[in-house]
Amino acid sequence: MYKKILVPLDLSEYSFKALIYAEQLAKLSGAELVLLHTIHYVTTYTWDGPAGSRDEGCINEKQKEIADKILSNKSEELRKNGIKASYVIGKGKDNAEKILDFIEEEEDDEIDLVVMMTHGRSGIKRFVMGDVAEKVVRGHSKAPILLITSQAAEKVTVT
């Protein structure tokens, strides 16, 4: 049924609970899991005369190293369990936008399903922090999206 499942992760223990659900779906369907993490970049400005310049590509290399190590280990663990797995570390200012961009870029090898956590924030916290899951649901219609709620996440343990 599914060939390629995207699992956006913020590398928190909470987000890895979505991976447990995605892993079960991959086992049942033979799908590949693609783990996606976004590192926020920093815009820097330099003074080069009247025009100046702007660089939107500066990312924290230490963060990238940590993400690469974690995702590499998770992918290897999944492969040892018989699941085809890969990972991508993207850079961007907005997690939801990066997820949506990644889905759009995968035209030839289309994403069949997106499995992600929703932190379940409401009220002022949601307004201030935003809700990545909601932005992805509202901005995307190419593939089904399975949202794992905080209540469902409490039922599983990350190992």
C-alpha positions in Angstrom: 0.0 0.0 0.0 2.7 2.5 1.0 6.0 2.8 -0.7 7.6 5.8 0.9 6.7 7.2 4.3 8.0 10.6 5.5 8.7 11.0 9.2 9.5 14.6 10.2 11.5 14.6 13.5 12.6 17.5 15.8 14.9 15.0 17.5 13.1 15.1 20.8 12.1 11.9 22.5 8.5 13.0 21.9 9.0 13.2 18.1 10.6 9.7 18.0 7.3 8.2 19.2 5.9 8.9 15.8 8.7 6.8 14.4 7.4 3.8 16.3 4.0 4.1 14.5 5.7 4.7 11.1 8.0 1.7 11.7 5.0 -0.6 12.2 3.3 0.7 9.0 6.6 0.2 7.1 6.8 -3.4 8.3 3.2 -4.1 7.2 3.5 -2.4 3.8 7.2 -2.9 2.9 7.6 0.9 2.7 10.8 2.9 2.9 11.0 5.4 5.8 12.5 8.8 5.2 13.5 10.7 8.3 13.5 14.4 7.9 15.1 16.9 10.3 15.3 20.7 9.7 18.1 22.8 11.2 17.2 26.5 11.4 19.6 28.7 9.5 20.7 32.1 10.5 20.6 35.1 8.2 23.8 37.1 8.4 24.4 40.5 6.9 27.7 42.0 5.9 28.7 45.5 5.0 30.3 45.5 1.6 29.8 49.1 0.6 26.4 50.6 -0.1 24.8 47.3 -1.4 25.9 45.0 1.4 25.1 41.3 1.3 22.9 38.8 2.9 23.7 35.1 3.5 20.8 32.8 4.5 22.8 29.7 4.5 24.6 29.8 7.9 23.7 26.8 10.1 25.1 25.6 13.3 27.6 22.9 12.3 27.5 21.4 15.8 23.7 20.9 15.5 24.2 19.4 12.1 26.8 16.9 13.4 24.5 15.9 16.3 21.5 15.5 14.0 23.6 13.5 11.5 24.8 11.1 14.2 21.3 10.6 15.7 19.6 10.1 12.3 22.4 7.8 11.0 22.0 5.6 14.1 18.2 5.5 13.8 18.4 4.7 10.1 20.9 1.9 10.8 18.6 0.5 13.6 15.7 0.5 11.2 17.7 -1.3 8.5 18.7 -3.9 11.1 15.0 -4.5 11.7 14.5 -5.1 8.0 13.1 -1.7 7.0 14.5 0.4 4.2 15.4 3.7 5.7 17.2 6.9 4.8 17.4 10.4 6.3 17.6 14.0 5.2 18.9 17.0 7.1 17.4 20.2 5.6 17.9 23.8 6.5 15.3 26.4 6.7 13.6 29.0 8.8 10.3 27.2 9.2 9.9 23.4 9.9 6.5 23.2 8.3 7.6 24.9 5.1 10.6 22.6 4.8 8.4 19.6 5.2 6.0 20.8 2.5 8.9 21.7 0.2 10.4 18.2 0.7 7.1 16.6 -0.2 6.8 18.7 -3.3 10.4 17.9 -4.4 9.8 14.2 -4.2 7.6 14.1 -7.4 9.3 11.1 -9.0 9.6 9.0 -5.9 6.4 10.3 -4.3 5.7 10.3 -0.6 2.7 8.1 0.1 2.2 9.0 3.8 3.4 11.5 6.3 3.6 10.4 10.0 4.3 13.1 12.5 3.7 14.1 16.1 1.4 16.9 17.2 2.5 18.4 20.4 -1.0 19.3 21.2 -0.4 22.9 22.3 -3.3 25.2 22.5 -4.0 28.8 23.4 -1.2 31.3 23.7 1.5 28.6 23.4 0.2 27.5 20.0 0.0 31.2 18.9 3.5 32.0 20.0 5.3 28.7 19.1 3.2 27.9 16.0 1.9 24.4 15.2 4.0 22.6 12.6 1.5 19.8 12.2 -1.4 22.2 11.5 0.6 24.1 8.9 1.5 20.9 7.2 -2.1 19.6 7.2 -3.4 22.9 5.9 -0.6 23.4 3.3 -0.5 19.9 1.8 -2.9 17.7 -0.1 -0.6 15.2 -2.0 -0.5 12.4 0.6 -2.4 11.4 3.7 -1.0 12.6 7.0 -1.1 10.6 10.2 -0.9 12.7 13.2 0.1 11.1 16.5 -1.4 12.9 19.5 0.3 13.3 22.8 -2.3 10.9 24.4 -1.4 8.2 21.8 2.3 8.9 22.3 2.1 8.2 26.0 1.1 4.6 25.2 4.5 3.8 23.5 8.0 3.8 24.9 11.1 5.0 22.9 14.0 2.6 23.2 
